[in-house]
Amino acid sequence: MAEKLSRIAQHAQAELQALVGCPAEGIVGVRKDGDGWVVTVEVLELGRIPETTDVLASYDVTVDGDGEVTGYQRVRRYLRAHVED
């Protein structure tokens, strides 16, 4: 199961990167959603100097039961140095 989950997440990350045209920093979450999955990917939207002021965003990427990306949505935008409670 872990290998399948990894493939789904990596595919979603690559597809999102191509769709938004920004480099993906990493996968920060994967959850089952009905017959498919929701993969949360962190993306570098705007690189700045110093890097602590980079603008990052989290996107939820929906993936169907066959592993195909069916949609995406930005759910959060923030500075790299911002720490959540």
VOLUMMI-974641 format. One record per atom (N, C-alpha, C, O, CB): residue number from 1; atom name; x, z, y negated; residue in three letters. Coordinates in pm, 1 decimal. Each point is the difference from the previous one (the first is absolute). Last residue first. Glycine has a CB too. Layout:
! residues N
+-------+------+----------+----------+----------+-------+
: vexpa : fimi :        X :        Z :        Y : kolza :
+-------+------+----------+----------+----------+-------+
:   NUM :   CA :        X :        Z :        Y :   ALA :
...
+-------+------+----------+----------+----------+-------+
//
This chain:
! residues 85
+-------+------+----------+----------+----------+-------+
: vexpa : fimi :        X :        Z :        Y : kolza :
+-------+------+----------+----------+----------+-------+
:    85 :    N :     95.1 :   1448.1 :  -2768.6 :   ASP :
:    85 :   CA :    -10.7 :    139.7 :     45.0 :   ASP :
:    85 :    C :    -45.8 :      6.0 :    142.7 :   ASP :
:    85 :    O :    -15.0 :    108.9 :     55.5 :   ASP :
:    85 :   CB :    -35.2 :    -35.7 :   -286.6 :   ASP :
:    84 :    N :    339.3 :   -492.5 :     12.9 :   GLU :
:    84 :   CA :   -134.3 :     55.3 :     18.7 :   GLU :
:    84 :    C :      7.0 :    144.8 :     42.3 :   GLU :
:    84 :    O :     98.5 :     44.1 :     59.1 :   GLU :
:    84 :   CB :   -183.5 :   -269.7 :      1.8 :   GLU :
:    83 :    N :    436.6 :    -78.5 :   -367.8 :   VAL :
:    83 :   CA :    -15.1 :     72.2 :    125.9 :   VAL :
:    83 :    C :   -142.0 :     56.0 :      6.6 :   VAL :
:    83 :    O :    -47.5 :     63.2 :    -94.4 :   VAL :
:    83 :   CB :    295.9 :     -5.0 :    100.9 :   VAL :
:    82 :    N :     58.3 :   -463.5 :   -284.3 :   HIS :
:    82 :   CA :   -119.8 :     83.8 :      5.0 :   HIS :
:    82 :    C :    -14.8 :     61.7 :    138.1 :   HIS :
:    82 :    O :      2.1 :    -69.7 :    101.4 :   HIS :
:    82 :   CB :   -112.9 :    -73.7 :   -275.4 :   HIS :
:    81 :    N :    451.3 :   -182.2 :     40.2 :   ALA :
:    81 :   CA :     35.2 :    141.0 :    -18.6 :   ALA :
:    81 :    C :   -119.7 :     94.0 :      6.5 :   ALA :
:    81 :    O :     17.4 :    121.8 :      2.4 :   ALA :
:    81 :   CB :    171.6 :   -198.2 :   -140.6 :   ALA :
:    80 :    N :   -236.6 :   -406.1 :    167.2 :   ARG :
:    80 :   CA :     75.9 :     50.2 :    114.1 :   ARG :
:    80 :    C :     29.3 :    150.3 :    -11.2 :   ARG :
:    80 :    O :     -2.3 :     71.2 :    100.3 :   ARG :
:    80 :   CB :    103.5 :   -298.7 :    -76.2 :   ARG :
:    79 :    N :   -535.8 :     27.1 :   -264.4 :   LEU :
:    79 :   CA :    144.6 :     -7.4 :    -20.7 :   LEU :
:    79 :    C :     70.5 :     62.5 :    120.7 :   LEU :
:    79 :    O :    -49.3 :     96.8 :     57.9 :   LEU :
:    79 :   CB :     20.4 :    -86.9 :   -311.4 :   LEU :
:    78 :    N :   -467.8 :   -248.7 :    297.0 :   TYR :
:    78 :   CA :     67.7 :    120.0 :    -48.3 :   TYR :
:    78 :    C :    148.7 :    -26.7 :    -22.5 :   TYR :
:    78 :    O :     54.1 :    -99.9 :     47.3 :   TYR :
:    78 :   CB :   -221.5 :    242.1 :     74.5 :   TYR :
:    77 :    N :   -368.5 :   -310.3 :     77.2 :   ARG :
:    77 :   CA :    118.6 :    -51.2 :    -69.1 :   ARG :
:    77 :    C :     67.7 :    118.2 :    -68.2 :   ARG :
:    77 :    O :    -67.4 :     83.5 :    -60.4 :   ARG :
:    77 :   CB :    -37.4 :   -314.7 :     24.3 :   ARG :
:    76 :    N :   -301.9 :    106.8 :    447.1 :   ARG :
:    76 :   CA :     71.4 :     93.2 :    -87.2 :   ARG :
:    76 :    C :    119.6 :    -69.9 :    -61.5 :   ARG :
:    76 :    O :     64.3 :    -83.0 :     64.1 :   ARG :
:    76 :   CB :   -139.1 :    278.8 :     75.2 :   ARG :
:    75 :    N :   -235.6 :   -419.1 :    149.8 :   VAL :
:    75 :   CA :    -72.9 :    126.3 :    -10.9 :   VAL :
:    75 :    C :     67.1 :     99.9 :    -93.7 :   VAL :
:    75 :    O :    -61.1 :     99.5 :    -39.1 :   VAL :
:    75 :   CB :    -21.3 :   -137.7 :    269.1 :   VAL :
:    74 :    N :     27.7 :   -526.8 :    -96.3 :   ARG :
:    74 :   CA :     90.2 :    100.7 :    -57.5 :   ARG :
:    74 :    C :    -81.2 :    126.1 :    -22.0 :   ARG :
:    74 :    O :   -106.8 :     -3.5 :    -61.1 :   ARG :
:    74 :   CB :    253.8 :   -172.3 :    -51.7 :   ARG :
:    73 :    N :   -252.1 :   -196.6 :    496.5 :   GLN :
:    73 :   CA :    -43.6 :     56.0 :   -127.2 :   GLN :
:    73 :    C :    104.0 :    100.4 :    -48.5 :   GLN :
:    73 :    O :     46.6 :     84.6 :     76.2 :   GLN :
:    73 :   CB :   -290.1 :   -118.0 :    -14.3 :   GLN :
:    72 :    N :    108.1 :   -394.7 :    339.2 :   TYR :
:    72 :   CA :     88.1 :    103.6 :    -52.5 :   TYR :
:    72 :    C :    -53.4 :     46.3 :   -134.1 :   TYR :
:    72 :    O :    -74.9 :    -71.2 :    -66.8 :   TYR :
:    72 :   CB :    273.9 :    -26.3 :    187.7 :   TYR :
:    71 :    N :   -331.4 :   -209.8 :    380.2 :   GLY :
:    71 :   CA :    -12.4 :     33.6 :   -141.6 :   GLY :
:    71 :    C :    102.1 :    103.6 :    -41.7 :   GLY :
:    71 :    O :     69.0 :     59.5 :     82.9 :   GLY :
:    71 :   CB :   -310.6 :   -112.9 :    -71.7 :   GLY :
:    70 :    N :    214.7 :   -153.0 :    427.1 :   THR :
:    70 :   CA :   -128.8 :    -47.9 :    -50.5 :   THR :
:    70 :    C :    -21.3 :     33.6 :   -147.7 :   THR :
:    70 :    O :    -94.5 :    -49.2 :    -61.7 :   THR :
:    70 :   CB :      3.0 :     74.8 :    291.7 :   THR :
:    69 :    N :    496.7 :    -98.7 :    185.9 :   VAL :
:    69 :   CA :    -31.6 :     62.1 :   -127.8 :   VAL :
:    69 :    C :   -128.7 :    -61.4 :    -53.3 :   VAL :
:    69 :    O :    -13.4 :   -122.1 :     -7.8 :   VAL :
:    69 :   CB :    258.8 :    165.8 :    -40.6 :   VAL :
:    68 :    N :   -123.6 :     -9.1 :    581.9 :   GLU :
:    68 :   CA :      6.6 :    -86.9 :   -117.8 :   GLU :
:    68 :    C :    -40.8 :     75.2 :   -125.8 :   GLU :
:    68 :    O :    -95.4 :     77.8 :      1.4 :   GLU :
:    68 :   CB :     46.7 :   -275.9 :    143.3 :   GLU :
:    67 :    N :     48.8 :    349.5 :    334.1 :   GLY :
:    67 :   CA :    126.9 :     15.7 :    -69.9 :   GLY :
:    67 :    C :     15.6 :    -87.5 :   -123.1 :   GLY :
:    67 :    O :    108.7 :     -6.9 :    -57.3 :   GLY :
:    67 :   CB :    -13.7 :     66.0 :    273.3 :   GLY :
:    66 :    N :   -481.7 :     12.5 :     91.7 :   ASP :
:    66 :   CA :     95.2 :    -98.3 :     52.0 :   ASP :
:    66 :    C :    135.4 :      7.2 :    -69.4 :   ASP :
:    66 :    O :     91.1 :    -75.7 :     33.6 :   ASP :
:    66 :   CB :   -283.1 :    -70.8 :     21.4 :   ASP :
:    65 :    N :   -183.4 :    421.3 :   -186.1 :   GLY :
:    65 :   CA :     37.8 :     35.1 :    136.7 :   GLY :
:    65 :    C :     97.9 :    -95.5 :     64.8 :   GLY :
:    65 :    O :     67.2 :     35.9 :     96.7 :   GLY :
:    65 :   CB :   -285.9 :     67.4 :    -78.0 :   GLY :
:    64 :    N :    224.2 :    -78.6 :   -557.4 :   ASP :
:    64 :   CA :   -106.4 :     -2.2 :    100.8 :   ASP :
:    64 :    C :     54.0 :     34.4 :    138.6 :   ASP :
:    64 :    O :    119.8 :     22.7 :     17.1 :   ASP :
:    64 :   CB :   -241.3 :   -194.6 :   -152.7 :   ASP :
:    63 :    N :    286.5 :    334.8 :   -370.6 :   VAL :
:    63 :   CA :     40.1 :    -85.6 :    111.5 :   VAL :
:    63 :    C :   -109.7 :      6.4 :    105.2 :   VAL :
:    63 :    O :    -45.5 :    108.6 :     35.8 :   VAL :
:    63 :   CB :    293.9 :    -71.1 :    -81.3 :   VAL :
:    62 :    N :   -128.0 :     98.2 :   -512.7 :   THR :
:    62 :   CA :    -89.6 :      7.3 :    114.9 :   THR :
:    62 :    C :     38.7 :   -106.2 :    101.8 :   THR :
:    62 :    O :     28.3 :   -115.0 :    -33.7 :   THR :
:    62 :   CB :   -214.4 :    203.6 :   -111.8 :   THR :
:    61 :    N :    450.8 :    201.7 :   -257.4 :   VAL :
:    61 :   CA :    -12.8 :   -132.3 :     60.8 :   VAL :
:    61 :    C :    -90.4 :     16.0 :    122.1 :   VAL :
:    61 :    O :     29.8 :     78.8 :     89.7 :   VAL :
:    61 :   CB :    201.9 :   -155.7 :   -172.4 :   VAL :
:    60 :    N :    -98.9 :    358.3 :   -396.5 :   ASP :
:    60 :   CA :    -61.8 :      7.9 :    131.8 :   ASP :
:    60 :    C :    -22.7 :   -142.1 :     48.4 :   ASP :
:    60 :    O :    -65.8 :    -79.8 :    -66.8 :   ASP :
:    60 :   CB :    -45.8 :    303.1 :     14.8 :   ASP :
:    59 :    N :    487.1 :    -21.0 :   -316.5 :   TYR :
:    59 :   CA :   -105.2 :    -95.2 :     35.4 :   TYR :
:    59 :    C :    -53.8 :     34.3 :    138.2 :   TYR :
:    59 :    O :     76.3 :     32.2 :     91.1 :   TYR :
:    59 :   CB :     30.6 :   -212.6 :   -233.2 :   TYR :
:    58 :    N :    204.4 :    405.3 :   -295.6 :   SER :
:    58 :   CA :    -42.5 :      9.3 :    139.2 :   SER :
:    58 :    C :   -116.6 :    -95.3 :     19.5 :   SER :
:    58 :    O :    -94.0 :     -2.0 :    -79.5 :   SER :
:    58 :   CB :    171.3 :    243.8 :     98.7 :   SER :
:    57 :    N :    357.7 :   -234.1 :   -389.7 :   ALA :
:    57 :   CA :   -142.7 :      0.2 :     28.5 :   ALA :
:    57 :    C :    -22.2 :     15.3 :    149.3 :   ALA :
:    57 :    O :     81.0 :    -43.9 :     81.6 :   ALA :
:    57 :   CB :   -125.4 :   -100.1 :   -282.8 :   ALA :
:    56 :    N :    445.4 :    208.7 :   -236.7 :   LEU :
:    56 :   CA :    -36.6 :    -22.6 :    139.2 :   LEU :
:    56 :    C :   -151.8 :     -2.6 :     12.2 :   LEU :
:    56 :    O :    -71.3 :     47.4 :    -88.4 :   LEU :
:    56 :   CB :    283.8 :     64.3 :    168.1 :   LEU :
:    55 :    N :    205.5 :   -148.3 :   -473.9 :   VAL :
:    55 :   CA :   -143.8 :     10.1 :     22.3 :   VAL :
:    55 :    C :    -29.1 :    -41.5 :    144.0 :   VAL :
:    55 :    O :     27.9 :   -112.8 :     40.4 :   VAL :
:    55 :   CB :    -78.6 :     65.5 :   -286.2 :   VAL :
:    54 :    N :    514.3 :    273.6 :      1.8 :   ASP :
:    54 :   CA :    -62.9 :   -112.5 :     70.2 :   ASP :
:    54 :    C :   -150.1 :     24.7 :     13.1 :   ASP :
:    54 :    O :    -43.9 :    114.1 :     15.0 :   ASP :
:    54 :   CB :    258.2 :   -159.4 :    112.1 :   ASP :
:    53 :    N :    132.0 :    348.6 :   -313.4 :   THR :
:    53 :   CA :   -113.1 :    -49.7 :    -79.1 :   THR :
:    53 :    C :    -63.3 :   -125.8 :     60.9 :   THR :
:    53 :    O :    -87.3 :    -60.8 :    -62.0 :   THR :
:    53 :   CB :    196.2 :    157.0 :   -141.4 :   THR :
:    52 :    N :    277.8 :    122.0 :    385.7 :   THR :
:    52 :   CA :   -103.6 :    103.3 :     -0.3 :   THR :
:    52 :    C :   -121.8 :    -42.3 :    -81.4 :   THR :
:    52 :    O :   -106.5 :     60.7 :     11.5 :   THR :
:    52 :   CB :    284.4 :    112.2 :     15.0 :   THR :
:    51 :    N :    231.7 :   -432.7 :      0.0 :   GLU :
:    51 :   CA :    -96.1 :    -22.2 :    107.9 :   GLU :
:    51 :    C :   -112.0 :    103.3 :      3.3 :   GLU :
:    51 :    O :   -107.6 :    -27.2 :     53.2 :   GLU :
:    51 :   CB :    290.9 :    -76.1 :     75.3 :   GLU :
:    50 :    N :     56.8 :     -5.5 :   -603.9 :   PRO :
:    50 :   CA :     42.3 :     44.3 :    133.5 :   PRO :
:    50 :    C :   -112.9 :    -17.4 :    102.5 :   PRO :
:    50 :    O :   -117.0 :    -13.6 :    -35.6 :   PRO :
:    50 :   CB :    274.8 :    178.7 :    -71.3 :   PRO :
:    49 :    N :   -195.8 :   -511.1 :    -72.6 :   ILE :
:    49 :   CA :    121.7 :     81.0 :     -4.9 :   ILE :
:    49 :    C :    -28.7 :    114.9 :    -95.0 :   ILE :
:    49 :    O :    -37.0 :    -24.2 :   -114.9 :   ILE :
:    49 :   CB :    191.9 :   -175.0 :    163.4 :   ILE :
:    48 :    N :   -500.6 :   -123.3 :    280.0 :   ARG :
:    48 :   CA :     52.1 :     37.8 :   -132.0 :   ARG :
:    48 :    C :    132.5 :     73.7 :     15.7 :   ARG :
:    48 :    O :     38.3 :     41.2 :    109.5 :   ARG :
:    48 :   CB :   -273.0 :    -26.8 :   -201.8 :   ARG :
:    47 :    N :   -175.4 :   -341.3 :    368.9 :   GLY :
:    47 :   CA :    127.4 :     71.0 :      5.0 :   GLY :
:    47 :    C :     52.5 :     24.2 :   -140.7 :   GLY :
:    47 :    O :     -1.5 :    -89.9 :    -84.1 :   GLY :
:    47 :   CB :     52.0 :    -13.2 :    307.4 :   GLY :
:    46 :    N :   -553.7 :     14.6 :      1.9 :   LEU :
:    46 :   CA :     83.7 :    -24.7 :   -117.0 :   LEU :
:    46 :    C :    125.9 :     84.7 :      9.2 :   LEU :
:    46 :    O :     -5.4 :    122.7 :     -9.2 :   LEU :
:    46 :   CB :   -197.5 :   -176.9 :   -130.9 :   LEU :
:    45 :    N :   -109.1 :     32.4 :    502.5 :   GLU :
:    45 :   CA :    -64.0 :    -98.6 :    -88.2 :   GLU :
:    45 :    C :     86.2 :    -35.0 :   -120.1 :   GLU :
:    45 :    O :     -5.9 :   -112.2 :    -50.4 :   GLU :
:    45 :   CB :   -214.2 :    199.2 :    122.9 :   GLU :
:    44 :    N :    268.6 :    106.9 :    453.0 :   LEU :
:    44 :   CA :     68.5 :      8.2 :   -129.7 :   LEU :
:    44 :    C :    -59.0 :   -109.0 :    -89.2 :   LEU :
:    44 :    O :     26.8 :   -118.4 :     19.9 :   LEU :
:    44 :   CB :    189.5 :    210.8 :     84.6 :   LEU :
:    43 :    N :   -465.8 :    165.2 :    324.2 :   VAL :
:    43 :   CA :     57.6 :   -122.8 :    -54.2 :   VAL :
:    43 :    C :     68.1 :     29.5 :   -132.9 :   VAL :
:    43 :    O :    -50.1 :     78.8 :    -80.2 :   VAL :
:    43 :   CB :   -126.5 :   -217.1 :    195.6 :   VAL :
:    42 :    N :    -55.5 :    371.0 :    373.4 :   GLU :
:    42 :   CA :     53.9 :     28.0 :   -132.8 :   GLU :
:    42 :    C :     80.2 :   -121.3 :    -46.4 :   GLU :
:    42 :    O :     85.0 :    -50.8 :     73.1 :   GLU :
:    42 :   CB :    -76.6 :    301.1 :    -25.9 :   GLU :
:    41 :    N :   -437.6 :   -188.9 :    319.9 :   VAL :
:    41 :   CA :    135.3 :    -49.6 :    -25.3 :   VAL :
:    41 :    C :     38.4 :     32.0 :   -144.2 :   VAL :
:    41 :    O :    -79.0 :    -20.1 :    -92.2 :   VAL :
:    41 :   CB :     50.2 :   -165.3 :    263.6 :   VAL :
:    40 :    N :   -351.8 :    297.6 :    252.8 :   THR :
:    40 :   CA :     34.5 :     27.8 :   -139.0 :   THR :
:    40 :    C :    147.1 :    -32.7 :    -20.3 :   THR :
:    40 :    O :     87.5 :     53.7 :     68.0 :   THR :
:    40 :   CB :   -264.9 :    127.6 :    -85.5 :   THR :
:    39 :    N :   -232.4 :   -340.2 :    375.3 :   VAL :
:    39 :   CA :    142.5 :     29.9 :    -14.5 :   VAL :
:    39 :    C :     27.5 :     20.6 :   -148.8 :   VAL :
:    39 :    O :    -31.6 :    -86.6 :    -81.6 :   VAL :
:    39 :   CB :     94.4 :    -49.6 :    290.3 :   VAL :
:    38 :    N :   -497.3 :    127.8 :    161.8 :   VAL :
:    38 :   CA :     35.3 :     -2.6 :   -141.8 :   VAL :
:    38 :    C :    144.8 :     45.6 :     -8.9 :   VAL :
:    38 :    O :     34.3 :    110.0 :     43.5 :   VAL :
:    38 :   CB :   -275.2 :    -64.0 :   -121.9 :   VAL :
:    37 :    N :    -86.2 :   -282.4 :    497.6 :   TRP :
:    37 :   CA :     95.1 :     97.1 :    -52.6 :   TRP :
:    37 :    C :      8.2 :    -12.8 :   -151.9 :   TRP :
:    37 :    O :    -32.0 :   -104.3 :    -57.1 :   TRP :
:    37 :   CB :    163.3 :     97.4 :    272.9 :   TRP :
:    36 :    N :   -527.7 :   -121.5 :    194.2 :   GLY :
:    36 :   CA :    126.7 :    -42.4 :    -58.1 :   GLY :
:    36 :    C :     83.1 :    116.4 :    -49.2 :   GLY :
:    36 :    O :    -10.9 :    112.4 :     49.0 :   GLY :
:    36 :   CB :    -96.8 :   -324.0 :   -112.7 :   GLY :
:    35 :    N :   -343.3 :    232.0 :    249.9 :   ASP :
:    35 :   CA :     71.7 :    -82.4 :     98.0 :   ASP :
:    35 :    C :    137.2 :    -41.9 :    -49.8 :   ASP :
:    35 :    O :     77.3 :    -59.2 :     75.4 :   ASP :
:    35 :   CB :   -295.9 :    -22.3 :      8.5 :   ASP :
:    34 :    N :     39.1 :    490.8 :   -325.6 :   GLY :
:    34 :   CA :    -91.6 :    -77.3 :     84.1 :   GLY :
:    34 :    C :     77.5 :    -73.9 :    107.4 :   GLY :
:    34 :    O :     71.9 :     60.8 :     79.2 :   GLY :
:    34 :   CB :   -231.2 :    -86.2 :   -271.3 :   GLY :
:    33 :    N :    479.4 :    222.6 :    -71.8 :   ASP :
:    33 :   CA :   -120.8 :    -16.8 :    -79.8 :   ASP :
:    33 :    C :    -96.2 :    -89.8 :     77.1 :   ASP :
:    33 :    O :      7.5 :   -122.5 :     -9.3 :   ASP :
:    33 :   CB :    121.3 :    152.2 :   -208.7 :   ASP :
:    32 :    N :    377.0 :    278.5 :    244.7 :   LYS :
:    32 :   CA :   -101.2 :    -79.5 :     69.0 :   LYS :
:    32 :    C :   -123.8 :     -4.3 :    -87.8 :   LYS :
:    32 :    O :    -37.4 :     99.8 :    -61.6 :   LYS :
:    32 :   CB :    128.1 :    -36.7 :    290.9 :   LYS :
:    31 :    N :    410.2 :      4.4 :   -436.6 :   ARG :
:    31 :   CA :   -113.1 :     71.1 :     58.2 :   ARG :
:    31 :    C :    -98.1 :    -98.7 :     63.0 :   ARG :
:    31 :    O :    -15.5 :   -112.8 :    -46.7 :   ARG :
:    31 :   CB :     42.9 :    297.0 :   -123.1 :   ARG :
:    30 :    N :    497.4 :    -95.3 :    -83.3 :   VAL :
:    30 :   CA :    -77.3 :    -90.1 :     84.8 :   VAL :
:    30 :    C :   -114.2 :     83.3 :     56.8 :   VAL :
:    30 :    O :     21.0 :    110.0 :     51.1 :   VAL :
:    30 :   CB :    182.0 :   -258.5 :      7.0 :   VAL :
:    29 :    N :    222.2 :    177.5 :   -474.4 :   GLY :
:    29 :   CA :   -112.4 :     48.6 :     79.3 :   GLY :
:    29 :    C :    -65.2 :   -110.1 :     81.1 :   GLY :
:    29 :    O :      0.3 :   -116.7 :    -39.0 :   GLY :
:    29 :   CB :    -37.6 :    290.8 :   -131.5 :   GLY :
:    28 :    N :    427.2 :   -222.7 :   -114.5 :   VAL :
:    28 :   CA :    -18.2 :    143.4 :    -19.2 :   VAL :
:    28 :    C :   -119.9 :     54.8 :     76.3 :   VAL :
:    28 :    O :    -25.2 :    120.4 :     -2.1 :   VAL :
:    28 :   CB :    129.7 :   -145.0 :   -220.8 :   VAL :
:    27 :    N :    289.2 :   -400.4 :    194.6 :   ILE :
:    27 :   CA :   -133.5 :     32.2 :     48.0 :   ILE :
:    27 :    C :    -16.1 :    151.0 :     -9.6 :   ILE :
:    27 :    O :     81.9 :     75.4 :     52.4 :   ILE :
:    27 :   CB :    -88.9 :   -277.7 :    104.1 :   ILE :
:    26 :    N :    346.4 :   -101.5 :   -481.1 :   GLY :
:    26 :   CA :    -19.9 :     59.4 :    131.1 :   GLY :
:    26 :    C :   -146.3 :     23.5 :     31.1 :   GLY :
:    26 :    O :    -87.7 :    -15.6 :    -85.1 :   GLY :
:    26 :   CB :    308.9 :    121.4 :     63.6 :   GLY :
:    25 :    N :    -14.9 :   -360.2 :   -349.4 :   GLU :
:    25 :   CA :     96.3 :    108.7 :     18.3 :   GLU :
:    25 :    C :    -14.3 :     63.4 :    137.5 :   GLU :
:    25 :    O :     97.6 :     48.5 :     57.1 :   GLU :
:    25 :   CB :   -101.2 :     -5.8 :   -303.2 :   GLU :
:    24 :    N :   -107.1 :   -559.8 :     49.6 :   ALA :
:    24 :   CA :    -57.8 :    120.3 :     59.4 :   ALA :
:    24 :    C :    111.7 :    101.7 :     22.0 :   ALA :
:    24 :    O :    106.2 :    -33.1 :     52.7 :   ALA :
:    24 :   CB :   -291.4 :   -101.4 :     59.8 :   ALA :
:    23 :    N :    161.6 :   -278.2 :   -491.5 :   PRO :
:    23 :   CA :     62.4 :     55.4 :    121.0 :   PRO :
:    23 :    C :    -68.6 :    128.3 :     47.0 :   PRO :
:    23 :    O :    -29.6 :     89.2 :    -79.5 :   PRO :
:    23 :   CB :    246.0 :   -190.0 :      7.1 :   PRO :
:    22 :    N :   -478.1 :   -307.3 :   -179.2 :   CYS :
:    22 :   CA :     86.5 :    113.0 :    -35.3 :   CYS :
:    22 :    C :     59.8 :     57.4 :    128.3 :   CYS :
:    22 :    O :    -63.1 :     -4.6 :    105.6 :   CYS :
:    22 :   CB :    -76.1 :     57.3 :   -312.8 :   CYS :
:    21 :    N :   -210.1 :   -403.4 :    162.5 :   GLY :
:    21 :   CA :    125.3 :    -47.7 :    -56.3 :   GLY :
:    21 :    C :     94.2 :    108.8 :    -47.6 :   GLY :
:    21 :    O :     85.6 :    -23.4 :    -85.3 :   GLY :
:    21 :   CB :   -208.4 :   -175.3 :     21.1 :   GLY :
:    20 :    N :   -337.8 :    178.9 :    290.2 :   VAL :
:    20 :   CA :     16.3 :     53.8 :   -135.7 :   VAL :
:    20 :    C :    130.9 :    -43.0 :    -65.3 :   VAL :
:    20 :    O :     15.8 :     13.9 :   -121.3 :   VAL :
:    20 :   CB :   -153.8 :    180.2 :    190.0 :   VAL :
:    19 :    N :     21.1 :   -351.3 :    378.5 :   LEU :
:    19 :   CA :   -119.1 :    -14.0 :    -84.1 :   LEU :
:    19 :    C :     22.4 :     45.6 :   -143.8 :   LEU :
:    19 :    O :    -42.2 :    -67.7 :    -93.7 :   LEU :
:    19 :   CB :    -94.1 :    100.3 :    297.3 :   LEU :
:    18 :    N :    475.8 :     19.1 :    134.4 :   ALA :
:    18 :   CA :    -20.3 :   -141.1 :    -32.5 :   ALA :
:    18 :    C :   -117.3 :    -19.0 :    -95.9 :   ALA :
:    18 :    O :      6.2 :    -84.0 :    -89.7 :   ALA :
:    18 :   CB :     87.6 :     22.3 :    313.2 :   ALA :
:    17 :    N :    -12.5 :    494.1 :    -60.2 :   GLN :
:    17 :   CA :    114.7 :    -40.4 :    -81.2 :   GLN :
:    17 :    C :    -14.0 :   -146.1 :    -43.5 :   GLN :
:    17 :    O :     29.5 :    -33.4 :   -114.7 :   GLN :
:    17 :   CB :    116.1 :    199.6 :    236.7 :   GLN :
:    16 :    N :   -455.9 :      2.4 :    186.3 :   LEU :
:    16 :   CA :    -24.0 :     51.8 :   -135.2 :   LEU :
:    16 :    C :    110.9 :    -44.0 :    -94.0 :   LEU :
:    16 :    O :    -26.4 :    -42.4 :   -112.5 :   LEU :
:    16 :   CB :    -95.2 :    240.0 :    207.8 :   LEU :
:    15 :    N :    170.7 :   -303.8 :    360.3 :   GLU :
:    15 :   CA :   -107.7 :    -77.9 :    -61.1 :   GLU :
:    15 :    C :    -26.1 :     44.8 :   -143.3 :   GLU :
:    15 :    O :    -17.9 :    -83.0 :    -89.1 :   GLU :
:    15 :   CB :    -84.0 :     50.4 :    315.1 :   GLU :
:    14 :    N :    412.5 :    279.6 :     31.0 :   ALA :
:    14 :   CA :     53.1 :   -133.5 :    -30.8 :   ALA :
:    14 :    C :   -105.3 :    -86.0 :    -69.3 :   ALA :
:    14 :    O :     31.3 :    -70.7 :    -95.8 :   ALA :
:    14 :   CB :    122.5 :     87.0 :    293.6 :   ALA :
:    13 :    N :   -286.8 :    411.3 :    -43.4 :   GLN :
:    13 :   CA :     99.0 :     12.8 :   -107.5 :   GLN :
:    13 :    C :     51.5 :   -137.4 :    -42.2 :   GLN :
:    13 :    O :      7.9 :    -29.1 :   -119.3 :   GLN :
:    13 :   CB :     58.2 :    256.1 :    206.4 :   GLN :
:    12 :    N :   -350.0 :   -201.5 :    287.5 :   ALA :
:    12 :   CA :    -75.0 :     26.4 :   -123.0 :   ALA :
:    12 :    C :     94.6 :      8.7 :   -120.0 :   ALA :
:    12 :    O :    -31.0 :    -51.3 :   -107.5 :   ALA :
:    12 :   CB :   -145.2 :    173.1 :    240.8 :   ALA :
:    11 :    N :    371.6 :   -158.8 :    290.7 :   HIS :
:    11 :   CA :    -67.4 :   -125.6 :    -34.5 :   HIS :
:    11 :    C :    -77.2 :     16.1 :   -131.6 :   HIS :
:    11 :    O :      4.8 :    -87.8 :    -86.1 :   HIS :
:    11 :   CB :    -23.8 :     27.8 :    332.1 :   HIS :
:    10 :    N :    217.4 :    443.2 :    -63.1 :   GLN :
:    10 :   CA :    102.6 :    -90.8 :    -51.9 :   GLN :
:    10 :    C :    -59.8 :   -134.4 :    -41.3 :   GLN :
:    10 :    O :     41.5 :    -58.4 :   -100.2 :   GLN :
:    10 :   CB :    127.7 :    171.1 :    246.3 :   GLN :
:     9 :    N :   -455.4 :    207.0 :     61.5 :   ALA :
:     9 :   CA :     44.8 :     46.8 :   -131.0 :   ALA :
:     9 :    C :    102.8 :    -94.4 :    -62.1 :   ALA :
:     9 :    O :     -8.1 :    -29.9 :   -119.1 :   ALA :
:     9 :   CB :    -35.9 :    264.0 :    193.0 :   ALA :
:     8 :    N :   -106.1 :   -320.1 :    367.2 :   ILE :
:     8 :   CA :   -110.4 :    -16.9 :    -94.7 :   ILE :
:     8 :    C :     45.7 :     36.7 :   -140.4 :   ILE :
:     8 :    O :    -25.4 :    -73.8 :    -95.2 :   ILE :
:     8 :   CB :   -141.7 :    123.3 :    276.7 :   ILE :
:     7 :    N :    469.1 :     32.6 :    169.4 :   ARG :
:     7 :   CA :    -16.3 :   -144.0 :    -24.8 :   ARG :
:     7 :    C :   -108.8 :    -27.6 :   -103.2 :   ARG :
:     7 :    O :     17.7 :    -83.1 :    -89.0 :   ARG :
:     7 :   CB :     58.1 :     37.9 :    322.6 :   ARG :
:     6 :    N :    -16.5 :    492.4 :    -91.7 :   SER :
:     6 :   CA :    115.2 :    -44.5 :    -78.4 :   SER :
:     6 :    C :    -10.2 :   -148.6 :    -33.8 :   SER :
:     6 :    O :     27.2 :    -39.9 :   -113.2 :   SER :
:     6 :   CB :    113.0 :    216.4 :    223.1 :   SER :
:     5 :    N :   -456.6 :      6.7 :    183.6 :   LEU :
:     5 :   CA :    -21.4 :     51.5 :   -134.9 :   LEU :
:     5 :    C :    111.5 :    -44.6 :    -93.8 :   LEU :
:     5 :    O :    -25.9 :    -36.7 :   -114.6 :   LEU :
:     5 :   CB :    -94.9 :    234.1 :    210.3 :   LEU :
:     4 :    N :    168.7 :   -290.0 :    360.1 :   LYS :
:     4 :   CA :   -107.1 :    -81.4 :    -57.2 :   LYS :
:     4 :    C :    -25.7 :     39.1 :   -144.9 :   LYS :
:     4 :    O :    -14.7 :    -86.0 :    -86.8 :   LYS :
:     4 :   CB :    -88.3 :     61.4 :    314.2 :   LYS :
:     3 :    N :    404.4 :    287.8 :     13.9 :   GLU :
:     3 :   CA :     57.6 :   -132.7 :    -23.3 :   GLU :
:     3 :    C :   -103.0 :    -93.5 :    -63.7 :   GLU :
:     3 :    O :     32.8 :    -75.6 :    -91.5 :   GLU :
:     3 :   CB :    121.9 :    108.9 :    287.6 :   GLU :
:     2 :    N :   -290.5 :    398.2 :    -59.8 :   ALA :
:     2 :   CA :     86.1 :      7.7 :   -118.1 :   ALA :
:     2 :    C :     60.9 :   -136.0 :    -33.7 :   ALA :
:     2 :    O :     15.5 :    -34.2 :   -117.2 :   ALA :
:     2 :   CB :     34.7 :    273.1 :    173.0 :   ALA :
:     1 :    N :   -311.4 :   -186.7 :    340.1 :   MET :
:     1 :   CA :    -81.7 :      0.0 :   -119.4 :   MET :
:     1 :    C :     86.5 :      0.0 :   -126.3 :   MET :
:     1 :    O :    -32.2 :    -68.1 :    -97.3 :   MET :
:     1 :   CB :   -147.5 :    188.4 :    224.1 :   MET :
+-------+------+----------+----------+----------+-------+
//
